[in-house]
Amino acid sequence: MLAVNKYEKTYIETCRRQVDAQLAAYDDMVAARGNESPQKGKRDAAIAAFERHFLPHMILALDRYFVHRTRALEKKDGNPLNEVRMLCTSITEGHDTLQADSTIKYDPARSVLKLRIGDEIRLSVDSFRKLSRAFFDDLHEKFG
């Protein structure tokens, strides 16, 4: 496929809704666990284990929706689109450790997640939500 210079606003919003629906399903699952059960500790551990795998895959999904975006329009200044690109490479090739990308001017202080090169990629649901919002906002600005 050729590089994409523009995405329809409806496509971007449909993808955003799909990501939000996944997060809503996660929220419903966590809310249903209950706080009074004698199995609470076991369920909390299961949810934490699930998050460890779920959230990195959500980052991969973010990128996949827009994988053919033009790098020239994305720019190379360490923006949220760059951050997701770096995270995807790090998840798939870097054993969940943030890897440098020589084509991106990445500055942890200006990034969404504030991860440094070499940091383990461990996300909370809140940090993923923040990254997702920044990613979609940046897409609208550059490709919408």
C-alpha positions in Angstrom: 0.0 0.0 0.0 1.1 3.5 -0.7 1.8 6.0 2.1 -1.3 7.7 3.4 -1.3 11.5 3.5 -4.9 11.9 4.8 -7.4 9.8 6.7 -11.1 10.6 6.7 -12.2 12.1 9.9 -14.9 9.4 10.2 -12.2 6.7 9.9 -10.1 8.3 12.7 -13.1 8.6 14.9 -14.2 5.1 14.2 -10.8 3.8 15.3 -10.9 6.0 18.4 -14.3 4.6 19.3 -13.0 1.0 18.8 -10.1 1.7 21.2 -12.5 3.4 23.7 -14.8 0.3 23.5 -11.9 -1.9 24.4 -11.1 0.3 27.4 -14.8 0.4 28.4 -14.9 -3.4 28.3 -11.8 -3.5 30.5 -13.4 -1.0 32.9 -16.5 -3.2 33.1 -14.4 -6.3 33.8 -12.5 -4.5 36.6 -15.7 -3.1 38.1 -17.4 -6.5 38.1 -14.6 -8.0 40.3 -16.1 -6.8 43.5 -14.2 -5.6 46.6 -15.7 -7.9 49.3 -14.9 -11.3 47.9 -12.4 -13.6 49.6 -11.0 -14.1 46.1 -10.3 -10.4 45.7 -6.5 -10.8 45.9 -6.5 -13.6 43.3 -8.7 -11.6 41.0 -6.5 -8.5 41.4 -3.4 -10.5 40.5 -5.3 -11.9 37.4 -6.3 -8.4 36.3 -2.7 -7.2 36.7 -1.4 -10.1 34.6 -4.0 -9.4 32.0 -3.1 -5.7 31.9 0.6 -6.6 31.3 -0.4 -8.2 28.0 -3.5 -6.2 27.1 -2.0 -2.7 27.1 1.0 -3.4 24.9 -1.3 -5.0 22.4 -3.6 -1.9 22.5 -0.5 0.1 21.5 0.1 -2.2 18.6 -3.6 -1.8 17.6 -3.3 2.0 17.7 -0.4 1.9 15.3 -1.9 -0.8 13.0 -5.0 1.3 12.2 -2.6 4.0 10.7 0.4 1.9 9.8 0.8 3.5 6.3 0.9 7.1 7.5 3.4 9.2 5.7 6.5 9.8 7.8 7.1 13.2 6.4 3.7 14.4 7.7 4.2 12.5 11.0 7.5 14.4 11.4 10.4 13.2 13.6 10.2 15.5 16.6 9.2 12.9 19.2 5.5 13.6 19.0 2.8 11.1 20.1 2.8 9.4 16.7 6.6 8.9 16.9 6.2 7.6 20.5 3.7 5.0 19.5 5.9 4.0 16.5 8.9 3.6 18.9 6.8 1.7 21.4 5.6 -0.8 18.8 9.1 -1.5 17.6 10.2 -1.9 21.3 7.3 -4.2 22.1 7.8 -6.4 19.0 11.6 -6.4 18.8 12.9 -5.0 22.0 11.5 -7.3 24.6 9.3 -4.6 26.2 12.2 -2.3 26.7 12.1 1.1 25.0 14.5 1.2 22.1 16.0 4.3 20.5 15.0 5.1 16.9 17.8 7.0 15.2 15.3 8.7 12.9 13.2 10.2 15.7 14.4 13.1 18.0 12.9 11.6 21.1 13.0 13.5 24.4 11.5 11.7 27.4 10.6 15.0 29.1 8.4 16.0 26.1 6.9 12.5 25.6 3.5 11.4 26.8 4.7 8.4 28.9 8.0 10.0 30.0 9.9 6.7 29.4 13.6 6.9 28.9 15.5 4.7 26.4 16.1 1.4 28.1 13.1 1.7 30.5 10.8 -1.3 30.7 7.5 -0.7 29.0 5.0 -1.1 31.8 1.8 0.8 31.3 -1.2 1.5 33.5 -4.6 1.9 31.9 -4.5 5.6 32.7 -1.2 6.0 30.9 -2.5 4.2 27.9 -5.6 6.4 27.9 -3.4 9.5 28.0 -1.2 8.1 25.1 -4.3 7.1 23.1 -5.8 10.6 23.4 -2.6 12.3 22.4 -2.1 9.9 19.5 -5.6 10.5 18.1 -5.3 14.3 18.6 -2.0 14.3 16.7 -3.6 12.2 13.9 -6.4 14.7 13.5 -4.0 17.6 13.4 -1.6 16.1 10.8 -3.8 13.6 8.8 -7.4 14.6 9.3 
